[in-house]
Amino acid sequence: MAKQKEKNLKREASDEKKKIVADLVAKMKKCKTLLVASTKGLPSSQFHEIKKNLRGKAEIRVVKKTAVIRAMEDSGINAMKELEKSVGADVALFFSEIDAFELSGLLGDNQSPTKAKGGDIAPEDIVIEPGPTDLLPGPAISELSGVGLKVAVEGGKLAIKIGKTVANKGDAIKDNVAAVLSKLGILPMKVGFEPVAAYDKESGKVYVGIKIDKKGVLEELRNSIAKSAGFAINLKYVTSNNIGFFIAKAGLEEKAVEKLINKSQQPQGG
């Protein structure tokens, strides 16, 4: 009796797994975009909040890695062999009709700031600026001094007199630095779905490294525009954006030439 019951449970589990795989295969064949994202460190509350925010834009499925791999293999889509390489232990699948990079951008917009832990990798330079704090004198003095901050007591509370970059972009954040950041209420990290890779049905291609850094891209674009403006001016290539510079320069040169002409026409003393 017990053995029969065990067999029934195994059969039910197997049938359920087949059903899940078949559902995933159907969605993979139908959707325009299949995006794989990491859920590592994502709190349950934020998961449901993001799911709500993306309602109507993407369907999110979180299933075991084995089921995802099996579905990719059963889909018959050649590109899935490449996408399989991006499937880790903690992943979610996003099925959508939105472009992969647009969807990745939406996931970036739905990330929330959070505290740093020792060992986290700094996403950018972390700078503690000078200014007052709510910390009382005591152990906090040595803790702040321990990360290179110059502090003083002002109005009964600690004030940072000289700030410091306590972690550079790409470096692991030290435990004492993470503790100080937490005390000061600085939230340098972000938590949310991390886009890993995506399959685009229309192109039949897999895109890896699709995390969109809107702030970084905008800064890079500004730098490129500034460099291209200087390059165009050096080449004396006139555009609607730099014509004002050339007109102003011509005006200054005209005045300089006029001044030289007037000077040459003046009677010489002697």
Contacts in CASP RR format, 6 or more apart in sequence:
PFRMAT RR
TARGET T0000
AUTHOR 0000-0000-0000
METHOD contacts of the structure
MODEL  1
MAKQKEKNLKREASDEKKKIVADLVAKMKKCKTLLVASTKGLPSSQFHEI
KKNLRGKAEIRVVKKTAVIRAMEDSGINAMKELEKSVGADVALFFSEIDA
FELSGLLGDNQSPTKAKGGDIAPEDIVIEPGPTDLLPGPAISELSGVGLK
VAVEGGKLAIKIGKTVANKGDAIKDNVAAVLSKLGILPMKVGFEPVAAYD
KESGKVYVGIKIDKKGVLEELRNSIAKSAGFAINLKYVTSNNIGFFIAKA
GLEEKAVEKLINKSQQPQGG
17 67 0 8 1.000
20 63 0 8 1.000
20 67 0 8 1.000
20 71 0 8 1.000
21 67 0 8 1.000
21 70 0 8 1.000
21 71 0 8 1.000
21 74 0 8 1.000
22 74 0 8 1.000
24 61 0 8 1.000
24 63 0 8 1.000
24 67 0 8 1.000
24 68 0 8 1.000
24 71 0 8 1.000
24 93 0 8 1.000
25 71 0 8 1.000
25 74 0 8 1.000
25 75 0 8 1.000
27 34 0 8 1.000
27 59 0 8 1.000
27 61 0 8 1.000
27 95 0 8 1.000
28 34 0 8 1.000
28 71 0 8 1.000
28 72 0 8 1.000
28 75 0 8 1.000
28 77 0 8 1.000
28 80 0 8 1.000
28 95 0 8 1.000
28 199 0 8 1.000
29 75 0 8 1.000
29 77 0 8 1.000
30 95 0 8 1.000
31 95 0 8 1.000
31 96 0 8 1.000
31 97 0 8 1.000
31 201 0 8 1.000
32 96 0 8 1.000
32 97 0 8 1.000
32 98 0 8 1.000
32 99 0 8 1.000
32 200 0 8 1.000
32 201 0 8 1.000
32 202 0 8 1.000
33 94 0 8 1.000
33 95 0 8 1.000
33 96 0 8 1.000
33 97 0 8 1.000
33 98 0 8 1.000
33 99 0 8 1.000
33 100 0 8 1.000
33 103 0 8 1.000
33 198 0 8 1.000
33 199 0 8 1.000
33 200 0 8 1.000
33 201 0 8 1.000
34 83 0 8 1.000
34 93 0 8 1.000
34 94 0 8 1.000
34 95 0 8 1.000
34 198 0 8 1.000
34 199 0 8 1.000
34 201 0 8 1.000
35 58 0 8 1.000
35 93 0 8 1.000
35 94 0 8 1.000
35 96 0 8 1.000
35 100 0 8 1.000
35 103 0 8 1.000
35 104 0 8 1.000
35 107 0 8 1.000
35 195 0 8 1.000
35 197 0 8 1.000
35 198 0 8 1.000
35 199 0 8 1.000
35 210 0 8 1.000
36 83 0 8 1.000
36 86 0 8 1.000
36 87 0 8 1.000
36 91 0 8 1.000
36 92 0 8 1.000
36 93 0 8 1.000
36 94 0 8 1.000
36 195 0 8 1.000
36 196 0 8 1.000
36 197 0 8 1.000
36 198 0 8 1.000
37 91 0 8 1.000
37 92 0 8 1.000
37 94 0 8 1.000
37 107 0 8 1.000
37 193 0 8 1.000
37 194 0 8 1.000
37 195 0 8 1.000
37 196 0 8 1.000
38 88 0 8 1.000
38 90 0 8 1.000
38 91 0 8 1.000
38 92 0 8 1.000
38 193 0 8 1.000
38 194 0 8 1.000
38 196 0 8 1.000
39 47 0 8 1.000
39 62 0 8 1.000
39 90 0 8 1.000
39 91 0 8 1.000
39 92 0 8 1.000
39 193 0 8 1.000
40 90 0 8 1.000
40 194 0 8 1.000
41 90 0 8 1.000
41 191 0 8 1.000
41 192 0 8 1.000
42 191 0 8 1.000
42 192 0 8 1.000
42 193 0 8 1.000
43 191 0 8 1.000
46 112 0 8 1.000
46 191 0 8 1.000
46 192 0 8 1.000
49 110 0 8 1.000
50 60 0 8 1.000
50 107 0 8 1.000
50 110 0 8 1.000
50 192 0 8 1.000
50 193 0 8 1.000
51 60 0 8 1.000
53 110 0 8 1.000
54 60 0 8 1.000
54 94 0 8 1.000
54 106 0 8 1.000
54 110 0 8 1.000
57 96 0 8 1.000
57 98 0 8 1.000
57 103 0 8 1.000
57 106 0 8 1.000
58 94 0 8 1.000
58 95 0 8 1.000
58 96 0 8 1.000
58 98 0 8 1.000
58 103 0 8 1.000
58 106 0 8 1.000
59 94 0 8 1.000
59 95 0 8 1.000
59 96 0 8 1.000
60 92 0 8 1.000
60 93 0 8 1.000
60 94 0 8 1.000
61 92 0 8 1.000
61 93 0 8 1.000
61 95 0 8 1.000
62 91 0 8 1.000
62 92 0 8 1.000
62 93 0 8 1.000
63 93 0 8 1.000
65 87 0 8 1.000
65 88 0 8 1.000
65 89 0 8 1.000
65 91 0 8 1.000
68 87 0 8 1.000
68 91 0 8 1.000
68 93 0 8 1.000
69 84 0 8 1.000
69 87 0 8 1.000
72 80 0 8 1.000
72 81 0 8 1.000
72 83 0 8 1.000
72 84 0 8 1.000
72 87 0 8 1.000
73 80 0 8 1.000
73 84 0 8 1.000
77 199 0 8 1.000
79 199 0 8 1.000
79 204 0 8 1.000
79 205 0 8 1.000
79 206 0 8 1.000
80 199 0 8 1.000
82 206 0 8 1.000
83 197 0 8 1.000
83 198 0 8 1.000
83 199 0 8 1.000
83 206 0 8 1.000
85 197 0 8 1.000
86 196 0 8 1.000
86 197 0 8 1.000
86 208 0 8 1.000
91 196 0 8 1.000
92 193 0 8 1.000
94 103 0 8 1.000
94 107 0 8 1.000
94 193 0 8 1.000
96 103 0 8 1.000
98 106 0 8 1.000
99 200 0 8 1.000
100 198 0 8 1.000
100 199 0 8 1.000
100 200 0 8 1.000
100 207 0 8 1.000
100 210 0 8 1.000
101 207 0 8 1.000
101 210 0 8 1.000
101 212 0 8 1.000
103 195 0 8 1.000
103 198 0 8 1.000
104 195 0 8 1.000
104 198 0 8 1.000
104 210 0 8 1.000
104 211 0 8 1.000
104 212 0 8 1.000
105 195 0 8 1.000
105 212 0 8 1.000
105 214 0 8 1.000
107 192 0 8 1.000
107 193 0 8 1.000
107 194 0 8 1.000
107 195 0 8 1.000
108 190 0 8 1.000
108 192 0 8 1.000
108 193 0 8 1.000
108 195 0 8 1.000
108 211 0 8 1.000
108 212 0 8 1.000
108 214 0 8 1.000
109 214 0 8 1.000
110 192 0 8 1.000
110 193 0 8 1.000
111 190 0 8 1.000
111 191 0 8 1.000
111 192 0 8 1.000
111 193 0 8 1.000
112 190 0 8 1.000
112 191 0 8 1.000
112 192 0 8 1.000
113 187 0 8 1.000
113 188 0 8 1.000
113 189 0 8 1.000
113 190 0 8 1.000
114 187 0 8 1.000
114 189 0 8 1.000
114 190 0 8 1.000
114 191 0 8 1.000
115 178 0 8 1.000
115 181 0 8 1.000
115 182 0 8 1.000
115 185 0 8 1.000
115 187 0 8 1.000
115 189 0 8 1.000
116 122 0 8 1.000
116 126 0 8 1.000
116 173 0 8 1.000
116 177 0 8 1.000
116 178 0 8 1.000
116 181 0 8 1.000
116 182 0 8 1.000
116 187 0 8 1.000
116 188 0 8 1.000
116 189 0 8 1.000
117 173 0 8 1.000
117 178 0 8 1.000
117 189 0 8 1.000
118 172 0 8 1.000
118 173 0 8 1.000
118 174 0 8 1.000
118 175 0 8 1.000
118 177 0 8 1.000
118 178 0 8 1.000
119 172 0 8 1.000
119 173 0 8 1.000
119 174 0 8 1.000
119 175 0 8 1.000
119 178 0 8 1.000
120 172 0 8 1.000
120 173 0 8 1.000
120 178 0 8 1.000
120 189 0 8 1.000
121 170 0 8 1.000
121 171 0 8 1.000
121 172 0 8 1.000
121 173 0 8 1.000
122 167 0 8 1.000
122 168 0 8 1.000
122 169 0 8 1.000
122 170 0 8 1.000
122 171 0 8 1.000
122 172 0 8 1.000
122 173 0 8 1.000
122 188 0 8 1.000
123 169 0 8 1.000
123 170 0 8 1.000
123 188 0 8 1.000
123 189 0 8 1.000
123 190 0 8 1.000
124 169 0 8 1.000
124 188 0 8 1.000
125 165 0 8 1.000
125 167 0 8 1.000
125 168 0 8 1.000
125 169 0 8 1.000
126 165 0 8 1.000
126 166 0 8 1.000
126 167 0 8 1.000
126 173 0 8 1.000
126 177 0 8 1.000
126 181 0 8 1.000
126 186 0 8 1.000
126 188 0 8 1.000
127 163 0 8 1.000
127 164 0 8 1.000
127 165 0 8 1.000
127 166 0 8 1.000
128 147 0 8 1.000
128 149 0 8 1.000
128 160 0 8 1.000
128 163 0 8 1.000
128 164 0 8 1.000
128 166 0 8 1.000
128 180 0 8 1.000
128 181 0 8 1.000
128 184 0 8 1.000
128 186 0 8 1.000
129 160 0 8 1.000
129 163 0 8 1.000
130 159 0 8 1.000
130 160 0 8 1.000
130 161 0 8 1.000
130 162 0 8 1.000
130 163 0 8 1.000
131 159 0 8 1.000
131 160 0 8 1.000
131 161 0 8 1.000
132 154 0 8 1.000
132 157 0 8 1.000
132 159 0 8 1.000
132 160 0 8 1.000
133 157 0 8 1.000
133 158 0 8 1.000
133 159 0 8 1.000
133 160 0 8 1.000
133 184 0 8 1.000
134 157 0 8 1.000
135 144 0 8 1.000
135 157 0 8 1.000
135 158 0 8 1.000
135 183 0 8 1.000
135 184 0 8 1.000
136 156 0 8 1.000
136 157 0 8 1.000
136 158 0 8 1.000
137 153 0 8 1.000
137 156 0 8 1.000
137 157 0 8 1.000
137 158 0 8 1.000
140 158 0 8 1.000
140 183 0 8 1.000
141 151 0 8 1.000
141 158 0 8 1.000
143 176 0 8 1.000
143 179 0 8 1.000
143 180 0 8 1.000
143 183 0 8 1.000
144 151 0 8 1.000
144 158 0 8 1.000
144 160 0 8 1.000
144 180 0 8 1.000
145 151 0 8 1.000
146 176 0 8 1.000
147 164 0 8 1.000
147 166 0 8 1.000
147 174 0 8 1.000
147 176 0 8 1.000
147 177 0 8 1.000
147 180 0 8 1.000
148 164 0 8 1.000
148 166 0 8 1.000
149 160 0 8 1.000
149 162 0 8 1.000
149 163 0 8 1.000
149 164 0 8 1.000
149 180 0 8 1.000
150 160 0 8 1.000
150 161 0 8 1.000
150 162 0 8 1.000
150 163 0 8 1.000
151 158 0 8 1.000
151 159 0 8 1.000
151 160 0 8 1.000
151 161 0 8 1.000
152 158 0 8 1.000
152 159 0 8 1.000
152 161 0 8 1.000
153 159 0 8 1.000
166 177 0 8 1.000
166 180 0 8 1.000
166 181 0 8 1.000
167 173 0 8 1.000
167 174 0 8 1.000
167 177 0 8 1.000
167 188 0 8 1.000
173 181 0 8 1.000
173 188 0 8 1.000
181 187 0 8 1.000
181 188 0 8 1.000
194 211 0 8 1.000
195 209 0 8 1.000
195 210 0 8 1.000
195 211 0 8 1.000
195 212 0 8 1.000
196 208 0 8 1.000
196 209 0 8 1.000
196 210 0 8 1.000
197 206 0 8 1.000
197 207 0 8 1.000
197 208 0 8 1.000
197 209 0 8 1.000
197 210 0 8 1.000
198 206 0 8 1.000
198 207 0 8 1.000
198 210 0 8 1.000
199 205 0 8 1.000
199 206 0 8 1.000
199 207 0 8 1.000
200 206 0 8 1.000
200 207 0 8 1.000
229 241 0 8 1.000
229 242 0 8 1.000
232 239 0 8 1.000
232 242 0 8 1.000
233 242 0 8 1.000
233 245 0 8 1.000
233 246 0 8 1.000
236 246 0 8 1.000
238 246 0 8 1.000
END
